[in-house]
Amino acid sequence: MAMTQRKPRIAVIGSNMVDLVTYVDRMPARGETVEAPSFEIGHGGKGANQAIAAAKLGAEVLMVTKVGDDMFADNTIRNLQKFGVDTKYVERVPGKPSGVAPIMVEPSGENSILIVKGANADLSPADVQRAAADLKTCDLILLQLEVPLETVYEALAFGKANGVKTLLNPAPATPGLDRSKVSEASFFVPNESELAILTGMPVETEAHIADAAKSLVAQGVGTVIVTMGARGALLVTKTQVERIEPISVKAVDTTGAGDAFVGSFARYFAAGESLQSALGRAVRYAADSVTRRGTQKAYATEAEFAKFCEGLGG
């Protein structure tokens, strides 16, 4: 897969969080206190993660988000700028805390996450319209569900009205999604558990996953991409069901792998690569990300990713 030359332009309308990560030997039982070996503070939030992944891979990225007026806000803005993300639409909300995500990571690499939205809950449809002139110049708009639903719906409608492709990553999943509004997304990218919540259907086998995804397509969603962790991904449209083969790696920390997938897919698809090629890259990029601790800091640059791909033989 040859590297593409055109610089893609991506907008992320979504969340930022401060990750408070504790690495545990085991999860405590209710009412129990357990000593944990290490703790670190990182930058996260599904929106910011996807923005950083795309930016690290060389995309031009615009972020529309809200921060609080606390000590975390300056660090969040500085972090986005460090990776070249355009922060002109990152606004502070007086009297509100920034979003935080306490995360516990087990020795297997599996994680448990709480999210406190904070200022992210103030991202409004008006913020989408405020950024309209810049959003119209983008190849792809990325959306998630850590901000108010009406803002997500506004962005989906905006993309459709202005001929800008949109990708909705329905995370964290909510069964109350308006299917008619969601069907405006160019790409709908849930993981297995999100797919189960959204459809009420089983996802134990690949056939189950395909059937659940097909039910969304039948309701008007054009392209469904289900991320399946170590099993790769599944592409489902009206005319096809295609498995994107996984890459086998030793997982150290799976936090942010789904965001690595979305951000890298956006970068390569927006640069003009085929759907299958961009998805193949996204599976590889997400696999590489779980071999290191942390979220954004685990994401490879374009040069690092090229080296990883060379090591896989392509």
Secondary structure, DSSP 8 states (H G I E B T S, - for coil): -----S--EEEEES--EEEEEEE-SS---TT-----SEEEEEEE-HHHHHHHHHHHTT-EEEEEEEE-SSHHHHHHHHHHHHTT-EEEEEEE-TT----EEEEEE-TTS-EEE--B-GGGGG--HHHHHHTHHHHTT-SEEEE-SSS-HHHHHHHHHHHHHHT-EEEE---S--TT--HHHHTT-SEE--BHHHHHHHH----SSHHHHHHHHHHHHHTT-S-EEEE-GGG-EEEE-SS-EEEE-------S--TTHHHHHHHHHHHHHHTT--HHHHHHHHHHHHHHHTTSSSSGGGS--HHHHHHHHHHHT-
